Amino acid sequence: MKVDGFWLPERNHSITEIRLGTAELTIHYSNYRIMSKEQVSNLSTPESARTADTIHAQR
């Protein structure tokens, strides 16, 4: 799908064979928002997403 001049995925579908048969995963993407570099740099990172080194360096 094209959003604000960018081609972005609409869905991702994967099939794999597992010991018990077949596993399928489908991800549907929606509600894209195109952000400027400044908007991205102003986003805060959730504590759970930070690495231990990053947390330690901030203290």
C-alpha positions in Angstrom: 0.0 0.0 0.0 1.2 3.5 -0.7 1.1 6.0 2.2 2.2 9.6 1.7 4.4 8.6 -1.2 6.0 5.6 0.6 5.4 2.0 -0.3 4.7 0.0 2.9 3.7 -3.6 3.6 0.0 -4.3 4.0 0.5 -7.8 5.3 3.1 -10.5 6.0 2.1 -14.2 5.7 4.4 -17.0 6.7 3.9 -20.8 6.7 6.3 -23.2 8.3 6.4 -27.0 9.0 6.7 -27.9 12.6 6.8 -31.2 14.4 3.0 -31.3 14.9 2.1 -30.1 11.4 2.0 -26.7 9.9 2.1 -23.3 11.5 0.8 -20.1 9.8 1.3 -16.5 10.9 -0.4 -13.5 9.2 0.3 -10.0 10.3 -1.9 -7.2 8.9 -0.4 -3.7 9.0 -2.6 -0.6 9.2 -2.8 2.9 10.6 0.6 4.0 9.3 1.7 7.5 10.3 4.6 9.0 8.4 6.7 11.1 10.8 9.5 13.6 10.3 13.0 13.0 11.6 12.3 15.6 14.3 9.1 13.8 15.4 10.9 10.5 15.6 13.8 11.9 17.7 11.3 13.3 20.2 9.7 9.9 20.9 10.5 8.4 24.3 11.7 4.8 24.5 9.8 2.6 27.0 12.0 1.4 29.9 11.4 -2.2 28.9 12.9 -1.6 25.4 16.2 -0.2 26.7 19.3 -2.3 27.0 21.0 -2.8 30.4 24.0 -0.8 29.1 21.8 2.2 28.1 20.0 2.2 31.5 23.4 2.0 33.3 24.9 4.8 31.2 21.9 7.1 32.1 22.4 6.8 35.9 
